[in-house]
């Protein structure tokens, strides 16, 4: 069952100022939207991974959630609410115009860019390779042939490894598809149920620290692409994209993004200023 969490612009102002979560009731939200004449923007997420998106005391928070709140804070045109759904449901909802926007540690792919609108990036988050500390057989992507991993279908990592297998059909990596969240996947890697995991650096380091997975090690991966995180919008939401892009630029310049990055990531993980456009 989907879990719907709604927030008003007034609640967003209080959250940015105090960090205290507050939710509006469905009836109050609808009444407010009707009387204010504002357009309701539904933002989809599957509620993970931490620290980008997670639940605390039953409410959504995390870097991307707070960035969205800051984007729509004090808007005289838009009200925003979050709807939690499965990963596949994020894209199905965008396709069906049930959601106007999505945040879920979403990276750039050509296939997504053909179907959706990418807003300006809000974070920099390079991928890393994770293995057990006592495993010296995997030191880079050149060593994953014949090794096993777990992936969620439709994710960037799954696509990357599916492409790898097409290019290495003589010695493919073993892909086990799962609907488990990242925390569960990392626990199973720690238990030796598969050999490695490719994921973003921030998420990996957060889970290793929070879950005490000291038997895992992180291997940096070279990349010629900017590993950015983006809000994604449904096709046809050009006016909303212009609003979101402008607000992200403003939040970058006034220091809000840096403040939130340090709060949730413990350091500054921001895109290059030239790429905020």
N, C-alpha and C positions, 0 to 999 in steps of 0.2 A: 504494500500500500504506500502511495506517495505521501510524503510529509510536507505540508505547506507551512512556511514561516513567513509572516508578513511584517513589514516595517514601514513606518511612515517617514517622511522627510524630517519631521520634528524629532522622531526617535533617532534618526541618523545623526542629527546635530548633537544630541546628547551623548551618543555613543562615541563619536570622534572626540568630544571634549572630555568625557569621563571614563570611557572604556567600559561602562556598565551596560549590559544588554537589556533592551526593552522591546517588547513586541506589542503590536496593536491587534485587537480582536478583528475577526473577519467582518463583523457587522460595522464596527467603527470605521474600518478601512474603506468599505464600499460607500458608506455614508459620506466620508470625507471626500472621496474621489468624485462623488456625484455633486457635492456642493461646491467643490473647488474648481471643477471643470478640467482637472488635470488628467492627462493620459496615463493609464496604468501600464508600467513596464514589468513584465514577468521575467525574472532572471533564473535560468535553470542551472543546477549543479548536482553532482552526486554526493557532495558532502565530504570529499577527501581529495587529495592527501593533506595531512597536516604538515606544515603550518599554513598552507595556502587556504585550505578550507577545512573546518572541523566543527564539532559541536561541543559546547561547554555549558553545563547546566541545562541541557536540552535545547539550546539555541545556537544558531550558526554564527561563527566568527572566523577569524583567520585573515591573512593578508588580502586576498582577493575580495572577500566579503566586505572588509572595511574600506578597500579602495572603491568598490561600487557605492557604498554608502556615502563616501566623500564626493564621488562624482555627482550624485543626485541631491546632495545636501542643499537645502534652500532653493531647489528648483521651483520656479513658478509654472512650469509646464508639465513636469513628470512626477508621478509617484512610483515607487519601486517596491516590489515584493520578491522574495526568493521562493523557489519551489524545488524541493529535493526529489530526485528521481534516479533511476539507474543510469549508468554511463551511456548505454545505447539510447535510452529515453531522452537524453539531452539533445541529441541530433534529430531524433524522430520528432520531438516537440518543436524544434526550430523549423523543420521541414513542413510541419502542419500548421505553422503560425500560432501554436499554442504558447510558445515562448518567443520573446523578441530578442533575447540576449542570453548568453551563457558564459559562466566562468568556471573553469575546472582544471587549472594548470594546463591550458591548451596551447600547444605549440603550432608552428606553421607547417602546413603541407600544401602542395599544389592542388591535390584533390579537394581539400576543404575550401581552398580559396576559389575554386570553381563553383562551389555550392553556397558559400556563406560570405559574409563581409567581416573582414578582420579590422578591429579597432587598433589604435596605437598600442604598442606593447607596454606592459606595466612592470615587468621584472626580467632579469637575466638569470637563466637557470640551466647550465650545461649538464649534459648527461655524463654519468659515470658507470663503471663496471664494478659490481660488488660480488665478492667470493668469500669463502671461509679463509681465515688467516693461515690455516695449515695446508691450503690447496695451492701448490706452486705450479700446477699444470695450466692455469689460465692467467696470463699476464697482459693480454690484449685481445682485441676482436679476432686476431689471427688464430686464436687458440680455442674458439668456441665450437668448432666442428666436432660433432659427435657428443657434445655436452648438452645438458638439458637445462631448461628454464621454464618459468611460468609467465604467461602474458594474458592480458585482457584483450579480447578481440576488438578491433577497431581503434586501438590506441596507436600512437606514433611508434612506440617500441615494437609492437606486434608487426606493423607494416615494415619497419626496418629489418626485422629478422626474417620475415617472409621473403623480402627482396634478397636478403643474404642467402637464403636457401635456394633461390632460383639461380643465383650465381655460383653456388657451391653444391650443386646437386649430387656430386660424388661423395661429399662428406657434410651433409646438412646438420644444423643444430636441431635438437629435439625441442619442439614447442608444445607445452602443455597449456591448453586454454582454461581459464578460470574466471569466475565472477567474484572471487575474493577481493577484499580491499588490500591496499598496499601493505598495511601493517601485518596482515595475516600472511601475505606472500613472503615478507621479510623474515617472519618467524619460522616459516617452513624452510627457507633457505638456511637459516641458522641451524635448524634441526637436521640438515643434510638431505632433505627430500628432493632437491634438485641442485644443480651445480653453480649457477650464477644468475644474476639479475642485472639488467640495464635499466636505469631510471635516472631521474634528475638529482643533482648533487644536494640541493637543499632538502628535498624530501628524504633522501637516503640518510644524510647526516642527522636529521631530526629523529627519525625512527630508531637508528642505532643508539642515539643518546637516550631517548625516552624509554625504550624497551630494554636497555642494557645489553644489547647484542654485541658484546665485546669480542666475540669470536669471528666477526666479519671485518673485512678490510675493503677500502675503496681505491679503485684504480682510475685515474684520470683518463679521459678519452679525447684524442685530438679531433678538432672539428674545424671546417672551413666556413661554417655557417653560424649566424648569430642565434644562439639557443634562447629565444625569447618566449615569454608567456603573454598571451593576448586574451582580451575579451572577444567573444565571437558573437556576431549578430546575424539574424535571419535576413535572407535576400529581401530587398525592398525597403529595408530600414535605413535608407540613406540619410534621412534627416536626423534620426537618432544617432547614427554613426558620427555625423558632423558634431553633434552636441557632445558625445562621449569623447571624441578625439580632442576637442577644444578643452574640455575639463581635465583630461589627462595631462595635456600640456601645461595647464595652469597649476595642477597639483605637483607636477615635476618642478616647476619654477619656484613655487612658494615653499618647497621643502616637505610637503605632506607625504609624498611617496617615499622619500628618504626616511622620514620619521617612522612610517609604518613598516618599512623594510627592516630597520633596526629593531623595532618592537617585536616583529614576528620571526625574522630570520637571524637576528643577532648581528647583522652587518648590512652593508649597503650592496644590494644586488639589483641595480637599476640598469636599464638599457642606456646606450649612448644617446646623449641629448639629440644628436642629429637624426636619430631613428624615431624620435617622438614626433610624429607628423601625421 
